[in-house]
Amino acid sequence: MAPNKLFLDKEQKATTHAEARGIMKQMESVEMVMMMFLWIDILERFQPVGKILQSVDIDLSRAVQLLSSLTLYLEDIRSRFEDYEKMAKEVAINLSSKEESRIPRKHFKTIYDGNAPETVLKPTDKFKVETFLPIIDQLQTELHDRIKVYELLEERFACLHKFKSMEIGIMKEKAEALAKTYPKDLSIDIVNELNHLNYFITEDCFTDENPLTARSLLKYIINKGVVCIFPNVVIALRIFLCLFCSNCTGERSFSKLKHI
């Protein structure tokens, strides 16, 4: 039930009325309205990206691209604090003077504080430093941690879908490293297979509408009926495409997904 309905409901207890009144007071503040606008913008972008990351046809290359775009999006939001403040004050127009006239709390110094003068921030600046920026910074940190892992894996398999743009020496070096990473699944023959595949694929095989990706390359090899010619490449492509792009690091400790 909404706090305003709880507050007006005469059948509720006095403690419930008091709690509802406190929630209503918080929701009417400029800071709360700013948080509402902030999280609407964040979740409105994060939710569709999260859905794509859980789709069956996503690969690590696209995952890195999507997550990197979110970090840039958050960077833009980080610089727009004044815009959010303006929108919040337009909604809570009668609250701005009340918020600015709030009496600051007096901080009693201890022996550990030193002799430096105390920094007193305005309510708006305090909210920006202690709430707004930490939210954005924490989200960016979590995204960067995931991007690093995905980029490491994507780079490990780069020789599979970027070999057309690689120098032969670099391609062979990466293919050899990939074979050593999965010695039970791949043999060193993958080096020659990729070199052969480079000449087997013509310029018109992949276009802007159908770019060269790990998935499109695997389909191409299967449709051409040449799996037996490039067996190690096919195995490596399937390993790459089976790697999960979503993870459970953000799950609560009691979650079944966390246990997995």
SULZIFEN-V873519 format. One record per pair of residues at least 24 apart in sequence whose C-alpha atoms are under 10 Angstrom apart, sorted by the first residue. I is the first residue (numbers start at 0). J is the second residue. Records with the same first field share a line. If there is no record, write none. Layout:
I=J, J
This chain:
2=26
27=90, 91, 93, 94
28=87, 88, 91, 93, 94, 95, 97, 98
29=83, 84, 85, 86, 87, 88, 89, 90, 91, 92, 93, 94, 95, 97, 98, 123
30=83, 84, 87, 88, 91, 95, 98, 122, 123, 126, 127, 130, 131
31=87, 91
32=83, 84, 86, 87, 88, 89, 90, 91
33=80, 82, 83, 84, 85, 86, 87, 88, 90, 91, 126, 131
34=83, 84, 87, 130, 131
35=83, 87
36=83, 84, 86, 87
37=76, 77, 79, 80, 83, 131, 134, 135
38=134
40=72, 73, 76
41=69, 72, 73, 76, 135, 138
44=69, 72, 73
45=69
49=244, 245
50=245
51=244, 245
52=243, 244, 245, 246
53=243, 244, 245, 246
54=243, 244, 245
55=240, 241, 243, 244
56=214, 240, 241
57=214, 240, 241, 242, 243, 244, 245
58=149, 153, 212, 213, 214, 239, 240, 241, 242, 243, 244
59=146, 148, 149, 150, 151, 152, 153, 154, 156, 213, 239, 240, 241, 242, 243, 244, 245
60=149, 150, 152, 153, 154, 156, 157, 160, 212, 213, 244
61=153, 212, 244
62=145, 146, 149, 150, 153, 243, 244, 245
63=142, 143, 145, 146, 147, 148, 149, 150, 153, 244
64=146, 150
65=146
66=139, 142, 143, 145, 146, 149
67=139, 142, 143, 145, 146
69=138, 139, 142
70=135, 136, 138, 139, 140, 141, 142, 143, 146
71=139
72=139
73=134, 135, 136, 138, 139
74=135, 136, 139
76=131, 132, 135
77=127, 131, 132, 133, 134, 135, 136
78=132
80=123, 127, 131, 132
81=123, 127
84=123, 127
98=122, 123
99=123
141=248, 249
145=244, 245, 246, 248
149=242, 243, 244
152=239, 242
153=239
155=180, 239
156=213, 235, 236, 238, 239
157=213, 239
158=190, 193, 213, 232
159=189, 193, 196, 211, 212, 213, 216, 217, 232, 233, 235, 236, 239
160=193, 210, 211, 212, 213, 214, 215, 216, 217, 236
161=211, 212, 213
162=193, 194, 196, 197, 211
163=193, 194, 196, 197, 198, 200, 202, 211
164=197
167=193, 194, 197
170=194
174=232, 235
177=235
178=231, 235
181=235, 238
184=231, 234, 235, 238
185=230, 231, 232, 233, 234, 235
186=230, 231, 232
187=231
188=229, 230, 231, 232
189=229, 230, 231, 232, 233, 234, 235
190=231, 232
191=229, 231, 232
192=228, 229, 230, 231, 232
193=229, 231, 232
195=228, 229
196=220, 228, 229, 232
212=236
213=237, 239, 240
214=239, 240
